[in-house]
Amino acid sequence: MPSLSRLAPALSVTLLSVVLLSGCGSAPVSETPERGSVALKHVQQLTQNIGARVQGTPAEAQARDYIAAELRAAGYQPQLDYFEVTRTNRAGATQQALSGNVMAVKEGRSEEEITVVAHLDSVGVGVGADDNAPGVGVMLEAAAALHGQDVPYTVRFLAVGAEEG
């Protein structure tokens, strides 16, 4: 399993979105958790507790359910969009499987939108610690930070399944 410390470059780049978006609200920085700590918690959940999230597998469904639950806990009403994928197993046989996307929307003052996208699946080798658990973690941290804040643009949070097809 890759060390979570190897995630630092990916987290530092993607946390830029949290830093920029969190400035939209009025809550003092001292009242918020250390930036990145919430994202890291999500990365650990996805990689250590769920593991590889190959499209159409129970682990991908578990990740999708986790993301929807976290968005609900942050005060959103996530929408799930399911679709069928054709995947090839390790033996080379193709099979139909179910995948899906999770979406939540933070309404802003403008009709213009910012879309924050991360894919929730991973390849079958490893636990997906760098593909794309950090993106999901930052997306969930940004969603939680923005809930209840007045933002200039509508922000659409989208976790997509079956990206690793």
C-alpha positions in Angstrom: 0.0 0.0 0.0 1.4 3.4 -0.9 2.3 5.6 2.0 -0.3 8.4 2.6 2.7 10.8 2.9 3.2 10.3 -0.8 -0.2 12.0 -1.3 1.2 15.3 -0.1 1.8 16.8 -3.6 -1.6 15.7 -4.9 -3.3 17.1 -1.8 -1.4 20.4 -1.8 -2.4 21.0 -5.4 -6.0 20.1 -5.0 -6.4 21.9 -1.7 -6.0 25.1 -3.6 -9.7 24.8 -4.5 -10.6 24.6 -0.8 -8.5 27.6 0.0 -10.1 29.7 -2.8 -13.6 28.6 -2.1 -13.5 28.9 1.7 -12.8 32.6 1.3 -16.4 32.9 0.0 -17.9 32.6 3.5 -17.8 34.7 6.6 -16.7 32.1 9.2 -13.3 33.0 10.7 -10.5 30.6 9.7 -9.9 29.8 13.4 -13.3 28.2 13.6 -12.6 25.7 10.8 -10.6 22.5 11.0 -7.1 22.6 9.7 -7.3 22.6 5.9 -6.8 19.2 4.4 -7.5 17.3 7.6 -11.0 16.4 6.5 -9.9 15.5 3.0 -7.2 13.2 4.5 -9.9 11.5 6.6 -11.9 10.8 3.4 -8.8 9.5 1.7 -8.1 7.1 4.6 -11.7 5.9 4.5 -11.7 5.3 0.8 -8.3 3.6 0.7 -7.9 1.8 4.1 -11.5 0.8 4.8 -12.9 0.4 1.3 -9.8 -0.3 -0.8 -9.6 -0.7 -4.6 -12.9 0.6 -6.1 -13.0 -1.0 -9.5 -16.0 0.0 -11.6 -19.1 -2.1 -11.2 -17.8 -3.9 -8.0 -19.3 -3.8 -4.5 -16.3 -1.6 -3.4 -17.2 1.0 -6.0 -20.8 0.9 -4.7 -19.6 1.2 -1.1 -17.5 4.3 -2.1 -20.6 5.8 -3.9 -22.7 5.2 -0.8 -20.0 6.7 1.4 -19.8 9.9 -0.7 -23.6 10.3 -0.8 -23.7 9.8 3.0 -21.0 12.4 3.6 -22.8 14.9 1.4 -26.0 14.3 3.3 -24.1 14.8 6.6 -22.8 18.1 5.2 -26.4 19.3 4.6 -26.9 18.5 0.9 -29.4 16.3 -0.9 -27.2 14.2 -3.2 -28.7 12.7 -6.3 -27.5 9.3 -7.6 -27.5 8.5 -11.2 -26.9 4.8 -12.0 -25.8 3.3 -15.4 -24.6 0.0 -16.8 -21.1 -0.5 -17.8 -19.4 -3.4 -19.7 -16.3 -4.5 -17.9 -13.7 -7.1 -18.6 -12.7 -9.3 -15.7 -9.2 -10.7 -15.1 -10.0 -13.8 -17.1 -10.8 -11.7 -20.1 -14.6 -12.2 -20.0 -16.9 -9.3 -20.4 -19.8 -8.7 -18.1 -22.4 -6.0 -17.4 -22.1 -4.2 -14.1 -23.8 -1.2 -12.4 -21.9 2.0 -11.8 -23.1 5.5 -10.9 -22.5 9.1 -10.2 -23.2 11.2 -7.1 -24.1 14.9 -7.4 -24.9 17.7 -5.0 -25.4 21.3 -5.7 -24.6 24.4 -3.6 -26.8 27.2 -4.9 -25.0 30.5 -5.4 -26.0 34.1 -6.1 -25.4 33.7 -9.8 -26.7 31.1 -12.4 -23.1 30.7 -13.4 -21.6 27.4 -12.2 -18.3 25.9 -11.0 -18.2 22.2 -11.3 -15.9 20.2 -8.9 -15.4 16.7 -10.3 -13.6 13.7 -9.0 -13.9 10.0 -10.0 -14.8 7.6 -7.2 -13.5 4.4 -8.8 -9.9 3.2 -9.0 -7.9 0.7 -10.9 -7.7 -2.8 -9.4 -4.0 -2.6 -8.4 -3.4 -1.0 -5.1 -6.1 0.9 -3.1 -6.5 4.0 -5.2 -4.7 6.3 -2.8 -3.4 8.5 -5.6 -6.2 7.7 -8.1 -8.6 9.4 -7.2 -9.1 9.3 -3.4 -7.5 12.8 -2.9 -9.8 14.3 -5.5 -12.8 12.9 -3.7 -11.5 13.9 -0.3 -10.9 17.5 -1.4 -14.3 17.6 -3.1 -16.0 16.5 0.1 -14.0 18.9 2.3 -14.9 21.8 -0.1 -18.6 20.8 0.0 -18.7 20.7 3.8 -16.8 24.0 4.0 -19.2 25.8 1.6 -22.5 24.5 3.1 -24.3 27.4 4.8 -22.0 30.0 3.1 -23.0 32.7 0.7 -21.2 32.0 -2.5 -21.2 34.1 -5.7 -21.5 31.0 -8.1 -23.5 27.8 -7.9 -21.1 25.0 -7.2 -21.9 21.5 -8.5 -20.1 18.6 -6.7 -19.8 15.5 -8.9 -18.3 12.2 -8.1 -18.3 10.0 -11.2 -18.1 6.2 -11.4 -16.5 4.1 -14.1 -13.8 6.5 -15.1 -11.2 3.8 -15.0 -13.0 1.8 -17.7 
